[in-house]
Amino acid sequence: MADPVDKAKHILHDVEHPIETAKALEHEAEEGASARTPLIVISGITLFLGVIFVILLAIALTLYFVYGGK
């Protein structure tokens, strides 16, 4: 089991450098050798679809209230 202090330092580094972390996760997903690969890919797809859903919901609600939805 990993040392909790080392794990905390690793997490802190990932939070401080999100672009480097994203690039590392992308590289890991491209290789496909890690057990985390499916989780990384599913998380990316979920975030992408979530953003699209929020944009479409905002457009739909805006149109609904602008045109007098009852």
PQR file of N, CA, C, O and H, with PARSE charges and radii, in Angstrom:
ATOM      1  N   MET A   1       0.843  -1.181   0.000 -0.4000 1.5000
ATOM      2  CA  MET A   1       0.000   0.000   0.000 -0.0000 2.0000
ATOM      3  C   MET A   1       0.888   1.245   0.000  0.5500 1.7000
ATOM      4  O   MET A   1       1.926   1.285   0.662 -0.5500 1.4000
ATOM      5  N   ALA A   2       0.473   2.231  -0.733 -0.4000 1.5000
ATOM      6  CA  ALA A   2       1.251   3.466  -0.859 -0.0000 2.0000
ATOM      7  C   ALA A   2       1.196   4.276   0.438  0.5500 1.7000
ATOM      8  O   ALA A   2       0.216   4.233   1.181 -0.5500 1.4000
ATOM      9  H   ALA A   2      -0.369   2.199  -1.271  0.4000 1.0000
ATOM     10  N   ASP A   3       2.260   5.001   0.678 -0.4000 1.5000
ATOM     11  CA  ASP A   3       2.331   5.865   1.844 -0.0000 2.0000
ATOM     12  C   ASP A   3       1.331   7.015   1.686  0.5500 1.7000
ATOM     13  O   ASP A   3       1.329   7.675   0.647 -0.5500 1.4000
ATOM     14  H   ASP A   3       3.056   5.036   0.074  0.4000 1.0000
ATOM     15  N   PRO A   4       0.488   7.271   2.682 -0.5600 1.5000
ATOM     16  CA  PRO A   4      -0.516   8.331   2.567  0.2800 2.0000
ATOM     17  C   PRO A   4       0.082   9.712   2.296  0.5500 1.7000
ATOM     18  O   PRO A   4      -0.524  10.519   1.591 -0.5500 1.4000
ATOM     19  N   VAL A   5       1.254   9.986   2.843 -0.4000 1.5000
ATOM     20  CA  VAL A   5       1.883  11.287   2.633 -0.0000 2.0000
ATOM     21  C   VAL A   5       2.309  11.436   1.166  0.5500 1.7000
ATOM     22  O   VAL A   5       2.116  12.490   0.561 -0.5500 1.4000
ATOM     23  H   VAL A   5       1.746   9.330   3.415  0.4000 1.0000
ATOM     24  N   ASP A   6       2.892  10.369   0.603 -0.4000 1.5000
ATOM     25  CA  ASP A   6       3.290  10.416  -0.805 -0.0000 2.0000
ATOM     26  C   ASP A   6       2.076  10.555  -1.711  0.5500 1.7000
ATOM     27  O   ASP A   6       2.112  11.292  -2.696 -0.5500 1.4000
ATOM     28  H   ASP A   6       3.049   9.513   1.094  0.4000 1.0000
ATOM     29  N   LYS A   7       1.006   9.850  -1.381 -0.4000 1.5000
ATOM     30  CA  LYS A   7      -0.223   9.944  -2.171 -0.0000 2.0000
ATOM     31  C   LYS A   7      -0.804  11.359  -2.107  0.5500 1.7000
ATOM     32  O   LYS A   7      -1.270  11.883  -3.119 -0.5500 1.4000
ATOM     33  H   LYS A   7       0.977   9.251  -0.581  0.4000 1.0000
ATOM     34  N   ALA A   8      -0.778  11.971  -0.937 -0.4000 1.5000
ATOM     35  CA  ALA A   8      -1.279  13.340  -0.778 -0.0000 2.0000
ATOM     36  C   ALA A   8      -0.440  14.322  -1.588  0.5500 1.7000
ATOM     37  O   ALA A   8      -0.981  15.243  -2.201 -0.5500 1.4000
ATOM     38  H   ALA A   8      -0.399  11.545  -0.115  0.4000 1.0000
ATOM     39  N   LYS A   9       0.887  14.129  -1.594 -0.4000 1.5000
ATOM     40  CA  LYS A   9       1.759  14.992  -2.386 -0.0000 2.0000
ATOM     41  C   LYS A   9       1.473  14.836  -3.876  0.5500 1.7000
ATOM     42  O   LYS A   9       1.474  15.815  -4.623 -0.5500 1.4000
ATOM     43  H   LYS A   9       1.326  13.381  -1.096  0.4000 1.0000
ATOM     44  N   HIS A  10       1.229  13.601  -4.300 -0.4000 1.5000
ATOM     45  CA  HIS A  10       0.921  13.346  -5.714 -0.0000 2.0000
ATOM     46  C   HIS A  10      -0.395  14.017  -6.113  0.5500 1.7000
ATOM     47  O   HIS A  10      -0.486  14.622  -7.182 -0.5500 1.4000
ATOM     48  H   HIS A  10       1.229  12.806  -3.693  0.4000 1.0000
ATOM     49  N   ILE A  11      -1.401  13.912  -5.264 -0.4000 1.5000
ATOM     50  CA  ILE A  11      -2.697  14.539  -5.542 -0.0000 2.0000
ATOM     51  C   ILE A  11      -2.554  16.057  -5.573  0.5500 1.7000
ATOM     52  O   ILE A  11      -3.131  16.717  -6.438 -0.5500 1.4000
ATOM     53  H   ILE A  11      -1.326  13.421  -4.396  0.4000 1.0000
ATOM     54  N   LEU A  12      -1.795  16.610  -4.643 -0.4000 1.5000
ATOM     55  CA  LEU A  12      -1.575  18.054  -4.608 -0.0000 2.0000
ATOM     56  C   LEU A  12      -0.884  18.525  -5.881  0.5500 1.7000
ATOM     57  O   LEU A  12      -1.245  19.565  -6.432 -0.5500 1.4000
ATOM     58  H   LEU A  12      -1.326  16.074  -3.941  0.4000 1.0000
ATOM     59  N   HIS A  13       0.102  17.772  -6.352 -0.4000 1.5000
ATOM     60  CA  HIS A  13       0.801  18.116  -7.603 -0.0000 2.0000
ATOM     61  C   HIS A  13      -0.179  18.084  -8.778  0.5500 1.7000
ATOM     62  O   HIS A  13      -0.147  18.964  -9.638 -0.5500 1.4000
ATOM     63  H   HIS A  13       0.394  16.928  -5.904  0.4000 1.0000
ATOM     64  N   ASP A  14      -1.054  17.064  -8.814 -0.4000 1.5000
ATOM     65  CA  ASP A  14      -2.033  16.963  -9.896 -0.0000 2.0000
ATOM     66  C   ASP A  14      -3.002  18.134  -9.899  0.5500 1.7000
ATOM     67  O   ASP A  14      -3.397  18.615 -10.962 -0.5500 1.4000
ATOM     68  H   ASP A  14      -1.079  16.349  -8.115  0.4000 1.0000
ATOM     69  N   VAL A  15      -3.387  18.597  -8.708 -0.4000 1.5000
ATOM     70  CA  VAL A  15      -4.311  19.727  -8.610 -0.0000 2.0000
ATOM     71  C   VAL A  15      -3.615  21.029  -9.019  0.5500 1.7000
ATOM     72  O   VAL A  15      -4.235  21.905  -9.623 -0.5500 1.4000
ATOM     73  H   VAL A  15      -3.067  18.207  -7.845  0.4000 1.0000
ATOM     74  N   GLU A  16      -2.339  21.152  -8.692 -0.4000 1.5000
ATOM     75  CA  GLU A  16      -1.606  22.369  -9.024 -0.0000 2.0000
ATOM     76  C   GLU A  16      -1.269  22.463 -10.509  0.5500 1.7000
ATOM     77  O   GLU A  16      -1.086  23.562 -11.033 -0.5500 1.4000
ATOM     78  H   GLU A  16      -1.835  20.441  -8.201  0.4000 1.0000
ATOM     79  N   HIS A  17      -1.184  21.328 -11.187 -0.4000 1.5000
ATOM     80  CA  HIS A  17      -0.798  21.302 -12.602 -0.0000 2.0000
ATOM     81  C   HIS A  17      -1.818  20.498 -13.407  0.5500 1.7000
ATOM     82  O   HIS A  17      -1.519  19.385 -13.839 -0.5500 1.4000
ATOM     83  H   HIS A  17      -1.332  20.435 -10.761  0.4000 1.0000
ATOM     84  N   PRO A  18      -3.016  21.046 -13.615 -0.5600 1.5000
ATOM     85  CA  PRO A  18      -4.072  20.264 -14.274  0.2800 2.0000
ATOM     86  C   PRO A  18      -3.781  19.950 -15.740  0.5500 1.7000
ATOM     87  O   PRO A  18      -4.207  18.905 -16.232 -0.5500 1.4000
ATOM     88  N   ILE A  19      -3.072  20.818 -16.446 -0.4000 1.5000
ATOM     89  CA  ILE A  19      -2.793  20.559 -17.857 -0.0000 2.0000
ATOM     90  C   ILE A  19      -1.836  19.383 -18.000  0.5500 1.7000
ATOM     91  O   ILE A  19      -2.026  18.521 -18.857 -0.5500 1.4000
ATOM     92  H   ILE A  19      -2.726  21.666 -16.047  0.4000 1.0000
ATOM     93  N   GLU A  20      -0.809  19.351 -17.159 -0.4000 1.5000
ATOM     94  CA  GLU A  20       0.117  18.223 -17.183 -0.0000 2.0000
ATOM     95  C   GLU A  20      -0.605  16.924 -16.832  0.5500 1.7000
ATOM     96  O   GLU A  20      -0.345  15.883 -17.435 -0.5500 1.4000
ATOM     97  H   GLU A  20      -0.655  20.052 -16.463  0.4000 1.0000
ATOM     98  N   THR A  21      -1.507  16.987 -15.859 -0.4000 1.5000
ATOM     99  CA  THR A  21      -2.259  15.808 -15.456 -0.0000 2.0000
ATOM    100  C   THR A  21      -3.153  15.334 -16.588  0.5500 1.7000
ATOM    101  O   THR A  21      -3.243  14.133 -16.840 -0.5500 1.4000
ATOM    102  H   THR A  21      -1.717  17.833 -15.369  0.4000 1.0000
ATOM    103  N   ALA A  22      -3.816  16.257 -17.275 -0.4000 1.5000
ATOM    104  CA  ALA A  22      -4.684  15.881 -18.395 -0.0000 2.0000
ATOM    105  C   ALA A  22      -3.873  15.238 -19.514  0.5500 1.7000
ATOM    106  O   ALA A  22      -4.311  14.254 -20.111 -0.5500 1.4000
ATOM    107  H   ALA A  22      -3.743  17.233 -17.070  0.4000 1.0000
ATOM    108  N   LYS A  23      -2.708  15.781 -19.799 -0.4000 1.5000
ATOM    109  CA  LYS A  23      -1.852  15.200 -20.843 -0.0000 2.0000
ATOM    110  C   LYS A  23      -1.381  13.808 -20.448  0.5500 1.7000
ATOM    111  O   LYS A  23      -1.330  12.904 -21.283 -0.5500 1.4000
ATOM    112  H   LYS A  23      -2.352  16.580 -19.314  0.4000 1.0000
ATOM    113  N   ALA A  24      -1.039  13.637 -19.182 -0.4000 1.5000
ATOM    114  CA  ALA A  24      -0.599  12.320 -18.713 -0.0000 2.0000
ATOM    115  C   ALA A  24      -1.729  11.299 -18.797  0.5500 1.7000
ATOM    116  O   ALA A  24      -1.506  10.153 -19.188 -0.5500 1.4000
ATOM    117  H   ALA A  24      -1.080  14.371 -18.505  0.4000 1.0000
ATOM    118  N   LEU A  25      -2.945  11.713 -18.430 -0.4000 1.5000
ATOM    119  CA  LEU A  25      -4.092  10.807 -18.523 -0.0000 2.0000
ATOM    120  C   LEU A  25      -4.412  10.476 -19.970  0.5500 1.7000
ATOM    121  O   LEU A  25      -4.770   9.340 -20.281 -0.5500 1.4000
ATOM    122  H   LEU A  25      -3.127  12.644 -18.112  0.4000 1.0000
ATOM    123  N   GLU A  26      -4.288  11.458 -20.860 -0.4000 1.5000
ATOM    124  CA  GLU A  26      -4.525  11.216 -22.280 -0.0000 2.0000
ATOM    125  C   GLU A  26      -3.520  10.202 -22.819  0.5500 1.7000
ATOM    126  O   GLU A  26      -3.884   9.286 -23.557 -0.5500 1.4000
ATOM    127  H   GLU A  26      -3.998  12.380 -20.607  0.4000 1.0000
ATOM    128  N   HIS A  27      -2.263  10.373 -22.447 -0.4000 1.5000
ATOM    129  CA  HIS A  27      -1.217   9.441 -22.889 -0.0000 2.0000
ATOM    130  C   HIS A  27      -1.490   8.036 -22.346  0.5500 1.7000
ATOM    131  O   HIS A  27      -1.332   7.047 -23.061 -0.5500 1.4000
ATOM    132  H   HIS A  27      -1.968  11.117 -21.847  0.4000 1.0000
ATOM    133  N   GLU A  28      -1.896   7.960 -21.095 -0.4000 1.5000
ATOM    134  CA  GLU A  28      -2.198   6.664 -20.479 -0.0000 2.0000
ATOM    135  C   GLU A  28      -3.373   5.987 -21.175  0.5500 1.7000
ATOM    136  O   GLU A  28      -3.361   4.772 -21.376 -0.5500 1.4000
ATOM    137  H   GLU A  28      -2.024   8.764 -20.514  0.4000 1.0000
ATOM    138  N   ALA A  29      -4.393   6.772 -21.544 -0.4000 1.5000
ATOM    139  CA  ALA A  29      -5.556   6.210 -22.226 -0.0000 2.0000
ATOM    140  C   ALA A  29      -5.197   5.747 -23.641  0.5500 1.7000
ATOM    141  O   ALA A  29      -5.723   4.738 -24.112 -0.5500 1.4000
ATOM    142  H   ALA A  29      -4.403   7.758 -21.381  0.4000 1.0000
ATOM    143  N   GLU A  30      -4.306   6.474 -24.319 -0.4000 1.5000
ATOM    144  CA  GLU A  30      -3.897   6.084 -25.663 -0.0000 2.0000
ATOM    145  C   GLU A  30      -3.136   4.766 -25.655  0.5500 1.7000
ATOM    146  O   GLU A  30      -3.305   3.941 -26.552 -0.5500 1.4000
ATOM    147  H   GLU A  30      -3.878   7.293 -23.936  0.4000 1.0000
ATOM    148  N   GLU A  31      -2.296   4.568 -24.640 -0.4000 1.5000
ATOM    149  CA  GLU A  31      -1.553   3.316 -24.546 -0.0000 2.0000
ATOM    150  C   GLU A  31      -2.483   2.144 -24.284  0.5500 1.7000
ATOM    151  O   GLU A  31      -2.314   1.073 -24.867 -0.5500 1.4000
ATOM    152  H   GLU A  31      -2.159   5.239 -23.911  0.4000 1.0000
ATOM    153  N   GLY A  32      -3.456   2.338 -23.418 -0.4000 1.5000
ATOM    154  CA  GLY A  32      -4.434   1.295 -23.131 -0.0000 2.0000
ATOM    155  C   GLY A  32      -3.906   0.170 -22.260  0.5500 1.7000
ATOM    156  O   GLY A  32      -4.585  -0.845 -22.103 -0.5500 1.4000
ATOM    157  H   GLY A  32      -3.593   3.208 -22.945  0.4000 1.0000
ATOM    158  N   ALA A  33      -2.741   0.311 -21.699 -0.4000 1.5000
ATOM    159  CA  ALA A  33      -2.143  -0.762 -20.906 -0.0000 2.0000
ATOM    160  C   ALA A  33      -2.544  -0.703 -19.435  0.5500 1.7000
ATOM    161  O   ALA A  33      -2.317  -1.657 -18.691 -0.5500 1.4000
ATOM    162  H   ALA A  33      -2.189   1.135 -21.826  0.4000 1.0000
ATOM    163  N   SER A  34      -3.132   0.397 -19.018 -0.4000 1.5000
ATOM    164  CA  SER A  34      -3.465   0.581 -17.614 -0.0000 2.0000
ATOM    165  C   SER A  34      -4.867   0.055 -17.311  0.5500 1.7000
ATOM    166  O   SER A  34      -5.736   0.018 -18.182 -0.5500 1.4000
ATOM    167  H   SER A  34      -3.316   1.172 -19.623  0.4000 1.0000
ATOM    168  N   ALA A  35      -5.062  -0.341 -16.082 -0.4000 1.5000
ATOM    169  CA  ALA A  35      -6.390  -0.780 -15.651 -0.0000 2.0000
ATOM    170  C   ALA A  35      -7.343   0.405 -15.540  0.5500 1.7000
ATOM    171  O   ALA A  35      -8.561   0.226 -15.522 -0.5500 1.4000
ATOM    172  H   ALA A  35      -4.356  -0.311 -15.374  0.4000 1.0000
ATOM    173  N   ARG A  36      -6.789   1.618 -15.466 -0.4000 1.5000
ATOM    174  CA  ARG A  36      -7.629   2.823 -15.343 -0.0000 2.0000
ATOM    175  C   ARG A  36      -8.122   3.327 -16.688  0.5500 1.7000
ATOM    176  O   ARG A  36      -8.935   4.251 -16.726 -0.5500 1.4000
ATOM    177  H   ARG A  36      -5.800   1.763 -15.480  0.4000 1.0000
ATOM    178  N   THR A  37      -7.664   2.757 -17.791 -0.4000 1.5000
ATOM    179  CA  THR A  37      -8.009   3.265 -19.120 -0.0000 2.0000
ATOM    180  C   THR A  37      -9.519   3.357 -19.351  0.5500 1.7000
ATOM    181  O   THR A  37      -9.986   4.406 -19.797 -0.5500 1.4000
ATOM    182  H   THR A  37      -7.004   2.006 -17.760  0.4000 1.0000
ATOM    183  N   PRO A  38     -10.305   2.315 -19.071 -0.5600 1.5000
ATOM    184  CA  PRO A  38     -11.754   2.449 -19.303  0.2800 2.0000
ATOM    185  C   PRO A  38     -12.384   3.574 -18.488  0.5500 1.7000
ATOM    186  O   PRO A  38     -13.259   4.287 -18.980 -0.5500 1.4000
ATOM    187  N   LEU A  39     -11.941   3.731 -17.248 -0.4000 1.5000
ATOM    188  CA  LEU A  39     -12.477   4.801 -16.402 -0.0000 2.0000
ATOM    189  C   LEU A  39     -12.114   6.173 -16.945  0.5500 1.7000
ATOM    190  O   LEU A  39     -12.934   7.090 -16.917 -0.5500 1.4000
ATOM    191  H   LEU A  39     -11.230   3.152 -16.849  0.4000 1.0000
ATOM    192  N   ILE A  40     -10.894   6.319 -17.438 -0.4000 1.5000
ATOM    193  CA  ILE A  40     -10.455   7.595 -18.008 -0.0000 2.0000
ATOM    194  C   ILE A  40     -11.300   7.943 -19.229  0.5500 1.7000
ATOM    195  O   ILE A  40     -11.754   9.079 -19.371 -0.5500 1.4000
ATOM    196  H   ILE A  40     -10.227   5.574 -17.461  0.4000 1.0000
ATOM    197  N   VAL A  41     -11.508   6.974 -20.105 -0.4000 1.5000
ATOM    198  CA  VAL A  41     -12.269   7.212 -21.333 -0.0000 2.0000
ATOM    199  C   VAL A  41     -13.730   7.504 -21.014  0.5500 1.7000
ATOM    200  O   VAL A  41     -14.309   8.438 -21.568 -0.5500 1.4000
ATOM    201  H   VAL A  41     -11.139   6.051 -19.990  0.4000 1.0000
ATOM    202  N   ILE A  42     -14.325   6.723 -20.136 -0.4000 1.5000
ATOM    203  CA  ILE A  42     -15.733   6.935 -19.774 -0.0000 2.0000
ATOM    204  C   ILE A  42     -15.917   8.297 -19.103  0.5500 1.7000
ATOM    205  O   ILE A  42     -16.914   8.975 -19.350 -0.5500 1.4000
ATOM    206  H   ILE A  42     -13.855   5.964 -19.686  0.4000 1.0000
ATOM    207  N   SER A  43     -14.972   8.700 -18.262 -0.4000 1.5000
ATOM    208  CA  SER A  43     -15.063  10.016 -17.622 -0.0000 2.0000
ATOM    209  C   SER A  43     -14.983  11.137 -18.651  0.5500 1.7000
ATOM    210  O   SER A  43     -15.725  12.115 -18.565 -0.5500 1.4000
ATOM    211  H   SER A  43     -14.163   8.149 -18.061  0.4000 1.0000
ATOM    212  N   GLY A  44     -14.096  10.998 -19.614 -0.4000 1.5000
ATOM    213  CA  GLY A  44     -13.976  12.009 -20.666 -0.0000 2.0000
ATOM    214  C   GLY A  44     -15.242  12.123 -21.488  0.5500 1.7000
ATOM    215  O   GLY A  44     -15.697  13.230 -21.779 -0.5500 1.4000
ATOM    216  H   GLY A  44     -13.493  10.203 -19.684  0.4000 1.0000
ATOM    217  N   ILE A  45     -15.812  10.997 -21.864 -0.4000 1.5000
ATOM    218  CA  ILE A  45     -17.059  11.011 -22.643 -0.0000 2.0000
ATOM    219  C   ILE A  45     -18.195  11.616 -21.827  0.5500 1.7000
ATOM    220  O   ILE A  45     -18.997  12.389 -22.352 -0.5500 1.4000
ATOM    221  H   ILE A  45     -15.443  10.099 -21.628  0.4000 1.0000
ATOM    222  N   THR A  46     -18.264  11.267 -20.550 -0.4000 1.5000
ATOM    223  CA  THR A  46     -19.316  11.802 -19.678 -0.0000 2.0000
ATOM    224  C   THR A  46     -19.201  13.315 -19.544  0.5500 1.7000
ATOM    225  O   THR A  46     -20.209  14.019 -19.602 -0.5500 1.4000
ATOM    226  H   THR A  46     -17.613  10.640 -20.124  0.4000 1.0000
ATOM    227  N   LEU A  47     -17.996  13.819 -19.367 -0.4000 1.5000
ATOM    228  CA  LEU A  47     -17.814  15.270 -19.269 -0.0000 2.0000
ATOM    229  C   LEU A  47     -18.205  15.963 -20.568  0.5500 1.7000
ATOM    230  O   LEU A  47     -18.862  17.004 -20.541 -0.5500 1.4000
ATOM    231  H   LEU A  47     -17.177  13.247 -19.319  0.4000 1.0000
ATOM    232  N   PHE A  48     -17.813  15.401 -21.694 -0.4000 1.5000
ATOM    233  CA  PHE A  48     -18.147  15.983 -22.989 -0.0000 2.0000
ATOM    234  C   PHE A  48     -19.663  16.022 -23.197  0.5500 1.7000
ATOM    235  O   PHE A  48     -20.212  17.052 -23.589 -0.5500 1.4000
ATOM    236  H   PHE A  48     -17.280  14.556 -21.716  0.4000 1.0000
ATOM    237  N   LEU A  49     -20.333  14.909 -22.936 -0.4000 1.5000
ATOM    238  CA  LEU A  49     -21.788  14.866 -23.099 -0.0000 2.0000
ATOM    239  C   LEU A  49     -22.500  15.759 -22.084  0.5500 1.7000
ATOM    240  O   LEU A  49     -23.548  16.325 -22.391 -0.5500 1.4000
ATOM    241  H   LEU A  49     -19.887  14.072 -22.617  0.4000 1.0000
ATOM    242  N   GLY A  50     -21.951  15.887 -20.902 -0.4000 1.5000
ATOM    243  CA  GLY A  50     -22.534  16.768 -19.892 -0.0000 2.0000
ATOM    244  C   GLY A  50     -22.509  18.225 -20.324  0.5500 1.7000
ATOM    245  O   GLY A  50     -23.477  18.957 -20.121 -0.5500 1.4000
ATOM    246  H   GLY A  50     -21.099  15.427 -20.653  0.4000 1.0000
ATOM    247  N   VAL A  51     -21.407  18.640 -20.917 -0.4000 1.5000
ATOM    248  CA  VAL A  51     -21.299  20.022 -21.403 -0.0000 2.0000
ATOM    249  C   VAL A  51     -22.312  20.263 -22.518  0.5500 1.7000
ATOM    250  O   VAL A  51     -22.979  21.297 -22.536 -0.5500 1.4000
ATOM    251  H   VAL A  51     -20.620  18.046 -21.082  0.4000 1.0000
ATOM    252  N   ILE A  52     -22.431  19.321 -23.444 -0.4000 1.5000
ATOM    253  CA  ILE A  52     -23.411  19.460 -24.528 -0.0000 2.0000
ATOM    254  C   ILE A  52     -24.827  19.535 -23.957  0.5500 1.7000
ATOM    255  O   ILE A  52     -25.634  20.348 -24.408 -0.5500 1.4000
ATOM    256  H   ILE A  52     -21.889  18.481 -23.430  0.4000 1.0000
ATOM    257  N   PHE A  53     -25.132  18.696 -22.971 -0.4000 1.5000
ATOM    258  CA  PHE A  53     -26.465  18.700 -22.355 -0.0000 2.0000
ATOM    259  C   PHE A  53     -26.777  20.035 -21.696  0.5500 1.7000
ATOM    260  O   PHE A  53     -27.879  20.558 -21.856 -0.5500 1.4000
ATOM    261  H   PHE A  53     -24.476  18.036 -22.604  0.4000 1.0000
ATOM    262  N   VAL A  54     -25.826  20.592 -20.959 -0.4000 1.5000
ATOM    263  CA  VAL A  54     -26.043  21.871 -20.283 -0.0000 2.0000
ATOM    264  C   VAL A  54     -26.267  22.987 -21.300  0.5500 1.7000
ATOM    265  O   VAL A  54     -27.125  23.845 -21.093 -0.5500 1.4000
ATOM    266  H   VAL A  54     -24.930  20.167 -20.829  0.4000 1.0000
ATOM    267  N   ILE A  55     -25.516  22.986 -22.383 -0.4000 1.5000
ATOM    268  CA  ILE A  55     -25.691  24.017 -23.428 -0.0000 2.0000
ATOM    269  C   ILE A  55     -27.065  23.897 -24.070  0.5500 1.7000
ATOM    270  O   ILE A  55     -27.760  24.899 -24.242 -0.5500 1.4000
ATOM    271  H   ILE A  55     -24.820  22.288 -22.552  0.4000 1.0000
ATOM    272  N   LEU A  56     -27.463  22.679 -24.426 -0.4000 1.5000
ATOM    273  CA  LEU A  56     -28.783  22.488 -25.037 -0.0000 2.0000
ATOM    274  C   LEU A  56     -29.913  22.836 -24.071  0.5500 1.7000
ATOM    275  O   LEU A  56     -30.927  23.398 -24.483 -0.5500 1.4000
ATOM    276  H   LEU A  56     -26.899  21.865 -24.286  0.4000 1.0000
ATOM    277  N   LEU A  57     -29.749  22.512 -22.805 -0.4000 1.5000
ATOM    278  CA  LEU A  57     -30.761  22.857 -21.804 -0.0000 2.0000
ATOM    279  C   LEU A  57     -30.875  24.369 -21.644  0.5500 1.7000
ATOM    280  O   LEU A  57     -31.982  24.895 -21.528 -0.5500 1.4000
ATOM    281  H   LEU A  57     -28.925  22.055 -22.470  0.4000 1.0000
ATOM    282  N   ALA A  58     -29.757  25.066 -21.637 -0.4000 1.5000
ATOM    283  CA  ALA A  58     -29.780  26.522 -21.529 -0.0000 2.0000
ATOM    284  C   ALA A  58     -30.472  27.146 -22.739  0.5500 1.7000
ATOM    285  O   ALA A  58     -31.258  28.080 -22.584 -0.5500 1.4000
ATOM    286  H   ALA A  58     -28.858  24.638 -21.731  0.4000 1.0000
ATOM    287  N   ILE A  59     -30.195  26.649 -23.926 -0.4000 1.5000
ATOM    288  CA  ILE A  59     -30.846  27.165 -25.139 -0.0000 2.0000
ATOM    289  C   ILE A  59     -32.340  26.896 -25.089  0.5500 1.7000
ATOM    290  O   ILE A  59     -33.143  27.783 -25.380 -0.5500 1.4000
ATOM    291  H   ILE A  59     -29.556  25.890 -24.052  0.4000 1.0000
ATOM    292  N   ALA A  60     -32.720  25.668 -24.718 -0.4000 1.5000
ATOM    293  CA  ALA A  60     -34.141  25.306 -24.662 -0.0000 2.0000
ATOM    294  C   ALA A  60     -34.901  26.146 -23.644  0.5500 1.7000
ATOM    295  O   ALA A  60     -35.996  26.623 -23.941 -0.5500 1.4000
ATOM    296  H   ALA A  60     -32.067  24.948 -24.482  0.4000 1.0000
ATOM    297  N   LEU A  61     -34.351  26.337 -22.462 -0.4000 1.5000
ATOM    298  CA  LEU A  61     -35.034  27.130 -21.441 -0.0000 2.0000
ATOM    299  C   LEU A  61     -35.101  28.603 -21.828  0.5500 1.7000
ATOM    300  O   LEU A  61     -36.093  29.277 -21.552 -0.5500 1.4000
ATOM    301  H   LEU A  61     -33.462  25.950 -22.221  0.4000 1.0000
ATOM    302  N   THR A  62     -34.051  29.099 -22.463 -0.4000 1.5000
ATOM    303  CA  THR A  62     -34.072  30.488 -22.928 -0.0000 2.0000
ATOM    304  C   THR A  62     -35.179  30.693 -23.946  0.5500 1.7000
ATOM    305  O   THR A  62     -35.947  31.650 -23.848 -0.5500 1.4000
ATOM    306  H   THR A  62     -33.245  28.552 -22.687  0.4000 1.0000
ATOM    307  N   LEU A  63     -35.266  29.804 -24.917 -0.4000 1.5000
ATOM    308  CA  LEU A  63     -36.322  29.918 -25.930 -0.0000 2.0000
ATOM    309  C   LEU A  63     -37.700  29.765 -25.306  0.5500 1.7000
ATOM    310  O   LEU A  63     -38.636  30.468 -25.687 -0.5500 1.4000
ATOM    311  H   LEU A  63     -34.642  29.026 -24.996  0.4000 1.0000
ATOM    312  N   TYR A  64     -37.829  28.859 -24.359 -0.4000 1.5000
ATOM    313  CA  TYR A  64     -39.107  28.626 -23.706 -0.0000 2.0000
ATOM    314  C   TYR A  64     -39.604  29.885 -22.993  0.5500 1.7000
ATOM    315  O   TYR A  64     -40.766  30.267 -23.136 -0.5500 1.4000
ATOM    316  H   TYR A  64     -37.068  28.288 -24.050  0.4000 1.0000
ATOM    317  N   PHE A  65     -38.724  30.521 -22.230 -0.4000 1.5000
ATOM    318  CA  PHE A  65     -39.153  31.692 -21.464 -0.0000 2.0000
ATOM    319  C   PHE A  65     -39.238  32.941 -22.319  0.5500 1.7000
ATOM    320  O   PHE A  65     -40.050  33.817 -22.022 -0.5500 1.4000
ATOM    321  H   PHE A  65     -37.781  30.210 -22.114  0.4000 1.0000
ATOM    322  N   VAL A  66     -38.427  33.065 -23.380 -0.4000 1.5000
ATOM    323  CA  VAL A  66     -38.500  34.230 -24.253 -0.0000 2.0000
ATOM    324  C   VAL A  66     -39.807  34.246 -25.021  0.5500 1.7000
ATOM    325  O   VAL A  66     -40.403  35.303 -25.229 -0.5500 1.4000
ATOM    326  H   VAL A  66     -37.768  32.354 -23.622  0.4000 1.0000
ATOM    327  N   TYR A  67     -40.251  33.071 -25.442 -0.4000 1.5000
ATOM    328  CA  TYR A  67     -41.478  32.999 -26.227 -0.0000 2.0000
ATOM    329  C   TYR A  67     -42.701  32.715 -25.377  0.5500 1.7000
ATOM    330  O   TYR A  67     -43.693  32.199 -25.892 -0.5500 1.4000
ATOM    331  H   TYR A  67     -39.768  32.213 -25.273  0.4000 1.0000
ATOM    332  N   GLY A  68     -42.663  33.034 -24.099 -0.4000 1.5000
ATOM    333  CA  GLY A  68     -43.836  33.007 -23.226 -0.0000 2.0000
ATOM    334  C   GLY A  68     -44.321  31.627 -22.861  0.5500 1.7000
ATOM    335  O   GLY A  68     -45.518  31.355 -22.952 -0.5500 1.4000
ATOM    336  H   GLY A  68     -41.858  33.453 -23.680  0.4000 1.0000
ATOM    337  N   GLY A  69     -43.443  30.758 -22.456 -0.4000 1.5000
ATOM    338  CA  GLY A  69     -43.848  29.426 -22.018 -0.0000 2.0000
ATOM    339  C   GLY A  69     -44.769  29.494 -20.823  0.5500 1.7000
ATOM    340  O   GLY A  69     -44.542  30.269 -19.894 -0.5500 1.4000
ATOM    341  H   GLY A  69     -42.470  30.979 -22.382  0.4000 1.0000
ATOM    342  N   LYS A  70     -45.804  28.682 -20.849 -0.4000 1.5000
ATOM    343  CA  LYS A  70     -46.785  28.717 -19.763 -0.0000 2.0000
ATOM    344  C   LYS A  70     -46.900  27.365 -19.111  0.5500 1.7000
ATOM    345  O   LYS A  70     -47.679  27.196 -18.173 -0.5500 1.4000
ATOM    346  H   LYS A  70     -45.988  28.052 -21.603  0.4000 1.0000
TER
END
